[in-house]
């Protein structure tokens, strides 16, 4: 449990900063080559599931309250952290089942 909490504490700020940098780059640089296109796609992926719909719905920042705008970046990162923990847990379970199956077959 402590590892998961530590992961979330470290992941959320790192993901938030990376997302903000990528969003800044996505909206300020016009994609002209393959590298810019790839970075724009990564920026778009990092904005999902919270930030991209917010930007599409309220591009000027006038419709949503300021507290929601400020909270949407860490909320988006928190959802990514939860998804990463779920994927990690599924991978660990699948590996454990494969080891158990291999151990039962060899015994």
Secondary structure, DSSP 8 states (H G I E B T S, - for coil): -HHHHHHHHHHHHHHHHHHHHHHHHHHHS---SHHHHHHHHHHHHHHTTTHHHHHHH-TTS-SS-HHHHHHHHHHHHHHHHHHHHHHHHHHHHHHHHHHHHHHHHH-
